[in-house]
Amino acid sequence: MKIIAMIPARYGASRFPAKLMQDLAGKPVIVRTYEATVATNLFDAVYVVTDSTIIYEQIEKHGGQAIMSKKEHDCGSDRIAEAVEDMDIDIVINVQGDEPFTDKKSLSKLIEVFHNDPDKEIDLASLMVHITEEDEINNPNTVKVIVNNSQFALYFSRSPIPYPRDKNVNVKYFKHKGVYAFRKQAILDFYHLPMLPLEASEKIECIRYLEYGKRIKMVETDVLGVEIDTPEDLEHARKIWK
C-alpha cells in the first residue's frame, strides 16, 4: 500500500489568526508539525496543502513539500481531496497542522487498521481518547463519539453522548481527535457528496461519512496531544518544547 500524510493548513483561524505561523522554538508551528510527521518514518510522502503563499513558502524554505489549493475549501477534507485526486495512492492520513507533537504510536495504529482489512470493508479510521472531566464532556468544542462493540463509529456530537439519564451506569466518554486515515475513494466521495442536515447542524464533517453509509473504525489512544487553538495553548506548547 502507498500511504501518504497530508497536513491541511489554512492561514486564517477564527479563534487564533495565523496560529500556524506562530513561533515555536525558532520555527513556525506548521513547520514543526511537518517535521514531526516526516520524522515518524511512516509515510511514502508528506505534504502540506494550503491556501496561503506564506505557509507554502515557509514549508519549501525548510525543505518540505507543499501544494497550493486551486479552489476555496470549507474544510480540511475537501482541501486534501482536491490535492490527492490525481495521485497514485491507497491511504491518506490527515494530520492536523496545529499539533506539532505528532504521535507516531497513534498514527501507526491507524495504518494497522488497513493492513488488517484485506477485504477493504473499512472506509476510514480515526482516533478517540477516553475523557472523564465533566467540563470537557459537556463542552461543545469537544466532539464526542460513540461506537459499537466492534469499535465502529455510531455517531459524533458536540453534546454529551450518551446522555447520562441513569447516573449509575458506568459508561465511558470519548473525545474524537481530528486525525483521520482515509482510503482514497472515501475522501473523494466526501468531496463530491453534498452536505446533509446532521453535518450542517453539528458542524462536524465526519458525520457526512456516516450519513452516506461509510464505515469509520475508531482507534483508542491515550495520547491527548497539544492542539494549538489559543495563545494559551501556544505558551503551553513552548513550555513542553523546552
Helices and strands as residue ranges (DSSP letters): E 3-9, G 19-21, E 23-24, E 27-28, H 29-39, E 45-50, H 53-61, E 66-68, H 76-84, E 91-94, H 104-115, E 124-131, H 134-138, E 144-147, E 153-157, E 173-183, H 184-192, H 197-202, H 207-211, E 216-220, H 231-241
